[in-house]
Structure formats: structure tokens, C-alpha cells
Amino acid sequence: MEVFKIMGTDDTPAVTLDAANNIFEISGRSLPEDVNAFYKPIISWIDKYNMAPNAKTIFNFKLVYFNTASSKMLLDVLMKLEDLFKAGKDITVRWQYPDDDEDMKEAGEEYADIVDVPFEQIAIS
């Protein structure tokens, strides 16, 4: 599968989806002007990946901020990962957040309650 990579900006997160090297990460700030246009190719890539996933998938979220529109798209990403888990695949979501950011911690807890995927909350300093 081809590598999907987007360099982060002030308004968009960095994204690396690399099945060959087992790197799955969305990091930074997410407030793109057109949230659907930004996340659609990410979700399409995950759909293709789900057809022939790795033996183990660890998907990292390292967000420092996201807006309301992005929160829906992040949930869509998580639901695609839930599909993989429900198909019996070994998957873990790692929600990494700044250790002093209660809002990002709570966002991860809320997502963990919504989707049925093994979820790790990791505070980073």
C-alpha cells in the first residue's frame, strides 16, 4: 500500500499512514477550512487498509487542539478502526495528549467511551 503523508500546518495536522513501516499517526492542530476535503482521503486510505491490515495496528493521535468540525471527522476515523477491531484484528488506539491539557484528556476519554477499540491514554510532557 502506498504511504499517505501530509505535512502539518498551523491549521492542519500532520498525517502519516504507512502500513509497510507500521506508522499510523495524526498529530498537531486540526482546524482545516474544509474539514471534509481534508479528512476524506484519510478515511479512504483507512478503508483500503482495512481490506488487508497488518497483524497489529497501533494508531497514534497526538493532537494539541481540534475544532468541532474536526471532532466529527476524528470520530469517523475511529469508527473505521472500530470496524477493524470488530473484524477480529489486533488494534490499539493511543491517545497522546499534553499532560497539562484536561480538555484533550477528556476528549480521548469521550472517544474511548463511544468506540469499541482498545484505547490507551498517554500523558506526554
C-alpha positions as a Markdown table, in Angstrom:
| # | Residue | x | y | z |
|---|---|---|---|---|
| 1 | Met | 0.0 | 0.0 | 0.0 |
| 2 | Glu | 1.2 | 3.4 | -0.8 |
| 3 | Val | 2.3 | 5.8 | 2.0 |
| 4 | Phe | -0.1 | 8.6 | 2.8 |
| 5 | Lys | 1.6 | 11.7 | 4.2 |
| 6 | Ile | 0.6 | 15.3 | 4.9 |
| 7 | Met | 2.9 | 17.8 | 6.4 |
| 8 | Gly | 1.2 | 19.7 | 9.3 |
| 9 | Thr | 0.5 | 23.4 | 9.2 |
| 10 | Asp | -0.9 | 25.9 | 11.8 |
| 11 | Asp | -4.4 | 24.8 | 10.8 |
| 12 | Thr | -4.0 | 21.1 | 9.7 |
| 13 | Pro | -2.5 | 18.1 | 11.5 |
| 14 | Ala | 0.5 | 16.2 | 10.2 |
| 15 | Val | -0.7 | 12.8 | 9.0 |
| 16 | Thr | 1.4 | 9.7 | 8.3 |
| 17 | Leu | -0.2 | 6.4 | 7.2 |
| 18 | Asp | 2.5 | 3.9 | 6.4 |
| 19 | Ala | 1.4 | 0.3 | 6.6 |
| 20 | Ala | 4.8 | -1.1 | 5.5 |
| 21 | Asn | 6.5 | 0.6 | 8.4 |
| 22 | Asn | 3.6 | 0.3 | 10.8 |
| 23 | Ile | 3.2 | 4.0 | 11.3 |
| 24 | Phe | -0.3 | 5.4 | 11.7 |
| 25 | Glu | -0.4 | 8.9 | 13.2 |
| 26 | Ile | -2.4 | 12.2 | 13.2 |
| 27 | Ser | -0.7 | 15.0 | 15.2 |
| 28 | Gly | -0.8 | 18.7 | 15.8 |
| 29 | Arg | -3.7 | 21.1 | 15.4 |
| 30 | Ser | -6.8 | 20.2 | 13.4 |
| 31 | Leu | -8.9 | 23.1 | 12.2 |
| 32 | Pro | -8.9 | 22.9 | 8.4 |
| 33 | Glu | -11.0 | 25.3 | 6.4 |
| 34 | Asp | -12.7 | 22.4 | 4.6 |
| 35 | Val | -12.7 | 19.6 | 7.1 |
| 36 | Asn | -14.4 | 17.1 | 4.7 |
| 37 | Ala | -11.9 | 17.7 | 2.0 |
| 38 | Phe | -9.0 | 17.3 | 4.4 |
| 39 | Tyr | -10.2 | 14.0 | 6.1 |
| 40 | Lys | -11.8 | 12.3 | 3.1 |
| 41 | Pro | -8.5 | 10.9 | 1.7 |
| 42 | Ile | -7.5 | 9.8 | 5.1 |
| 43 | Ile | -10.7 | 7.8 | 5.6 |
| 44 | Ser | -10.4 | 6.4 | 2.0 |
| 45 | Trp | -6.9 | 5.2 | 2.8 |
| 46 | Ile | -8.1 | 3.5 | 6.0 |
| 47 | Asp | -10.9 | 1.8 | 4.1 |
| 48 | Lys | -8.3 | 0.4 | 1.7 |
| 49 | Tyr | -6.0 | -0.6 | 4.6 |
| 50 | Asn | -8.9 | -2.4 | 6.3 |
| 51 | Met | -9.1 | -4.8 | 3.4 |
| 52 | Ala | -5.6 | -6.2 | 4.2 |
| 53 | Pro | -4.4 | -4.8 | 7.5 |
| 54 | Asn | -1.2 | -5.6 | 9.3 |
| 55 | Ala | -1.1 | -8.3 | 12.0 |
| 56 | Lys | -1.1 | -5.5 | 14.6 |
| 57 | Thr | -2.1 | -1.8 | 14.2 |
| 58 | Ile | -1.3 | 0.9 | 16.7 |
| 59 | Phe | -2.9 | 4.2 | 15.6 |
| 60 | Asn | -1.5 | 7.3 | 17.3 |
| 61 | Phe | -3.4 | 10.5 | 17.9 |
| 62 | Lys | -1.1 | 13.3 | 19.1 |
| 63 | Leu | -3.4 | 16.3 | 18.8 |
| 64 | Val | -2.9 | 19.5 | 20.8 |
| 65 | Tyr | -6.1 | 21.1 | 19.5 |
| 66 | Phe | -9.1 | 20.3 | 17.2 |
| 67 | Asn | -12.2 | 22.2 | 16.4 |
| 68 | Thr | -15.8 | 20.9 | 16.5 |
| 69 | Ala | -15.9 | 20.1 | 12.8 |
| 70 | Ser | -12.7 | 18.0 | 13.2 |
| 71 | Ser | -14.1 | 16.2 | 16.1 |
| 72 | Lys | -16.7 | 14.5 | 13.9 |
| 73 | Met | -14.1 | 13.5 | 11.3 |
| 74 | Leu | -11.9 | 12.1 | 14.1 |
| 75 | Leu | -14.8 | 10.0 | 15.2 |
| 76 | Asp | -15.2 | 8.8 | 11.6 |
| 77 | Val | -11.6 | 7.7 | 11.7 |
| 78 | Leu | -12.1 | 5.9 | 15.0 |
| 79 | Met | -15.2 | 4.2 | 13.7 |
| 80 | Lys | -13.2 | 2.8 | 10.8 |
| 81 | Leu | -10.7 | 1.5 | 13.3 |
| 82 | Glu | -13.5 | 0.0 | 15.3 |
| 83 | Asp | -14.6 | -1.9 | 12.1 |
| 84 | Leu | -11.1 | -3.4 | 12.0 |
| 85 | Phe | -11.3 | -4.4 | 15.7 |
| 86 | Lys | -14.8 | -5.9 | 15.3 |
| 87 | Ala | -13.4 | -8.0 | 12.4 |
| 88 | Gly | -11.1 | -9.6 | 14.9 |
| 89 | Lys | -7.9 | -7.6 | 14.1 |
| 90 | Asp | -5.3 | -6.6 | 16.7 |
| 91 | Ile | -5.7 | -2.8 | 17.0 |
| 92 | Thr | -4.8 | -0.3 | 19.7 |
| 93 | Val | -5.6 | 3.4 | 19.6 |
| 94 | Arg | -3.1 | 5.6 | 21.5 |
| 95 | Trp | -4.5 | 8.9 | 22.5 |
| 96 | Gln | -1.5 | 11.1 | 23.5 |
| 97 | Tyr | -2.1 | 14.5 | 25.0 |
| 98 | Pro | -0.1 | 17.2 | 26.8 |
| 99 | Asp | -0.1 | 16.2 | 30.5 |
| 100 | Asp | -1.4 | 19.7 | 31.4 |
| 101 | Asp | -4.3 | 19.7 | 29.0 |
| 102 | Glu | -7.5 | 18.4 | 30.7 |
| 103 | Asp | -9.6 | 19.1 | 27.6 |
| 104 | Met | -7.6 | 16.8 | 25.3 |
| 105 | Lys | -7.5 | 14.2 | 28.0 |
| 106 | Glu | -11.3 | 14.3 | 28.3 |
| 107 | Ala | -11.7 | 14.3 | 24.6 |
| 108 | Gly | -9.8 | 11.0 | 24.5 |
| 109 | Glu | -11.9 | 9.6 | 27.3 |
| 110 | Glu | -15.1 | 10.5 | 25.4 |
| 111 | Tyr | -13.9 | 8.9 | 22.2 |
| 112 | Ala | -12.9 | 5.8 | 24.2 |
| 113 | Asp | -16.4 | 5.6 | 25.6 |
| 114 | Ile | -18.0 | 5.9 | 22.1 |
| 115 | Val | -16.0 | 3.4 | 20.1 |
| 116 | Asp | -15.3 | -0.3 | 20.9 |
| 117 | Val | -11.5 | -0.3 | 20.3 |
| 118 | Pro | -8.7 | -0.9 | 22.9 |
| 119 | Phe | -7.7 | 2.7 | 23.9 |
| 120 | Glu | -4.6 | 3.9 | 25.7 |
| 121 | Gln | -4.5 | 7.4 | 27.2 |
| 122 | Ile | -0.9 | 8.7 | 27.4 |
| 123 | Ala | 0.0 | 12.0 | 29.0 |
| 124 | Ile | 3.2 | 13.5 | 27.5 |
| 125 | Ser | 5.2 | 16.3 | 29.0 |
